[in-house]
Amino acid sequence: MATDIPPDTLLGGKIRLIKRIGRGGMGDVWAARNEATRAELAVKTIHRAERSEEHDARFRREARLSATISHRNVVRVYDLIDEPDGTLGLVMELLHGGTLGDVMKQRGPLSAIQAVAVAVPVLSAMHHVHQKGIVHRDMKPANVFLSVEPDGHVIPKILDFGIAKLPAA
């Protein structure tokens, strides 16, 4: 589905959408820039055609839950933008690299050493998330991003808390 938000859109008065870098069933992920600080960011938007009370509530829950998590192996969420025209945007750190799922499709299974190098940080992050009372509910290779830092170091990061829940919920 094509996005209904064009490039160069300004969200929240200062977050400029630069280029679509991902597309999902419910929305897009954009490379973006904070016009005030010049920081590079990512913004997840939801398609207006996919909007419903249920989808909006899920998107807002993802923002709230994700923003409470501070762990080096979980993508950082900074803000939720709620525009008067109905546009919702989840502002987060911009990652470079690809998902574990993509890597496995391209190269096949990981070696034992590579698997442990990914699993240990992901398990540490999941432990942290569970300590906060959050259940991700959608752990899969597509939701583990192998983020390549400027120095070439790869840091696995958990993505997409869209269907996460607090056990009390």
Buried (B, 14 or more C-beta within 10 A) or exposed (E): EEBEBEEEBEBBEEBBBBEBBEEBEBBBBBBBBBEEEEBEBBBBBBBBEBBEEEBBEBBBBBBBBBBEBEBEBBBBBBBBBBBEEEBBBBBBBBBEBBBBBBBEEEEEEBEEEEEEBBEEBBEBBBEBBEEEEBBBEBBEBBBBBBBBEEEEEBBBBBBBBBEBBEEEE
